[in-house]
Amino acid sequence: MSTPASNSHSRFIRIARWCSHHRWQTFVGWVLLVVAVSVLGSAVGTAKIDDFRLPGTESQRAYDVLAEHSPQQNGLVDQLVYVARDGTLKESALQARSSASASGSTTR
């Protein structure tokens, strides 16, 4: 048993055929849609977030411990780790290079 062929095509096939026959209108429509979404996104804007709190997370607990024990370094300081390829970092040449790079990386 075969099903009778339907003369009416699905909505998506009709849209695809219209887009194929009206390429410039389709292109202009997509460009206008992208511009409209961009303008709408700019109009809505973004909120500036000053408080990065995530209650109940391990990161928040670590941040709170750091704030309690060392408030002057709370989130403002990066830690640099140096590893000597050969020898130790106590050698004067390596110590001078690491000190020079560390002093050049401070911005505050």
C-alpha positions as CSV (number, residue, x, y, z in Angstrom):
1,M,0.0,0.0,0.0
2,S,1.3,3.3,-0.9
3,T,0.2,6.6,0.5
4,P,-1.3,9.2,-1.9
5,A,1.1,12.0,-2.9
6,S,0.1,15.2,-1.3
7,N,0.1,18.4,-3.5
8,S,0.7,20.6,-0.5
9,H,4.3,20.8,0.7
10,S,5.4,21.4,4.2
11,R,5.8,24.9,5.4
12,F,9.6,24.6,5.5
13,I,9.8,23.5,1.9
14,R,7.7,26.5,0.9
15,I,9.9,28.8,2.8
16,A,13.0,27.3,1.4
17,R,11.7,27.7,-2.2
18,W,10.7,31.3,-1.5
19,C,14.2,32.0,-0.2
20,S,15.7,30.3,-3.2
21,H,13.7,32.4,-5.6
22,H,14.1,35.6,-3.7
23,R,17.8,35.6,-2.8
24,W,18.3,39.3,-2.5
25,Q,15.2,39.8,-0.3
26,T,16.4,36.9,1.9
27,F,19.9,38.3,2.2
28,V,18.6,41.8,3.1
29,G,16.2,40.3,5.6
30,W,19.0,38.4,7.3
31,V,21.2,41.6,7.4
32,L,18.3,43.6,8.9
33,L,17.7,40.9,11.4
34,V,21.4,40.9,12.5
35,V,21.4,44.7,12.7
36,A,18.1,44.7,14.7
37,V,19.5,42.1,17.2
38,S,22.7,44.1,17.6
39,V,20.8,47.4,18.2
40,L,18.5,45.6,20.7
41,G,21.5,44.1,22.5
42,S,23.1,47.5,22.8
43,A,19.9,49.1,24.0
44,V,19.5,46.5,26.7
45,G,23.1,46.9,27.7
46,T,25.1,45.1,30.2
47,A,25.3,45.5,34.0
48,K,28.6,46.3,35.6
49,I,29.3,43.7,38.2
50,D,31.4,44.8,41.1
51,D,30.6,42.0,43.5
52,F,31.7,38.6,42.4
53,R,30.1,36.5,45.2
54,L,29.1,32.9,44.7
55,P,27.6,31.9,48.1
56,G,28.1,28.3,49.1
57,T,31.0,27.6,46.7
58,E,34.5,26.5,47.5
59,S,35.9,29.6,45.7
60,Q,33.8,31.9,47.8
61,R,35.0,30.2,51.0
62,A,38.6,30.6,49.8
63,Y,38.0,34.2,49.0
64,D,36.5,34.8,52.4
65,V,39.4,33.1,54.2
66,L,41.9,35.2,52.2
67,A,39.9,38.4,53.1
68,E,39.9,37.5,56.8
69,H,43.6,36.7,57.0
70,S,45.2,39.0,54.4
71,P,42.8,41.7,53.4
72,Q,45.5,43.8,51.7
73,Q,46.1,41.0,49.2
74,N,42.5,39.9,48.8
75,G,42.0,39.5,45.0
76,L,44.5,42.1,44.0
77,V,47.8,40.2,43.9
78,D,49.0,37.5,41.6
79,Q,51.5,34.9,42.7
80,L,54.4,34.1,40.4
81,V,56.1,30.8,40.6
82,Y,59.7,30.3,39.2
83,V,61.2,27.0,38.4
84,A,64.9,26.6,37.7
85,R,65.7,24.4,34.7
86,D,69.2,23.8,35.8
87,G,70.6,24.4,39.3
88,T,68.6,26.3,41.9
89,L,67.0,29.7,42.2
90,K,69.5,30.7,44.9
91,E,72.2,31.2,42.2
92,S,72.9,34.9,41.8
93,A,72.2,35.1,38.0
94,L,68.8,33.3,38.3
95,Q,67.9,35.3,41.4
96,A,68.6,38.6,39.6
97,R,66.5,37.6,36.6
98,S,63.6,36.5,38.7
99,S,63.7,39.6,40.8
100,A,63.9,41.8,37.7
101,S,60.9,40.1,36.1
102,A,58.9,40.2,39.4
103,S,59.6,43.9,39.9
104,G,58.6,44.7,36.3
105,S,55.3,42.8,36.7
106,T,53.9,45.0,39.5
107,T,51.4,47.6,38.4
108,R,50.1,48.9,41.7
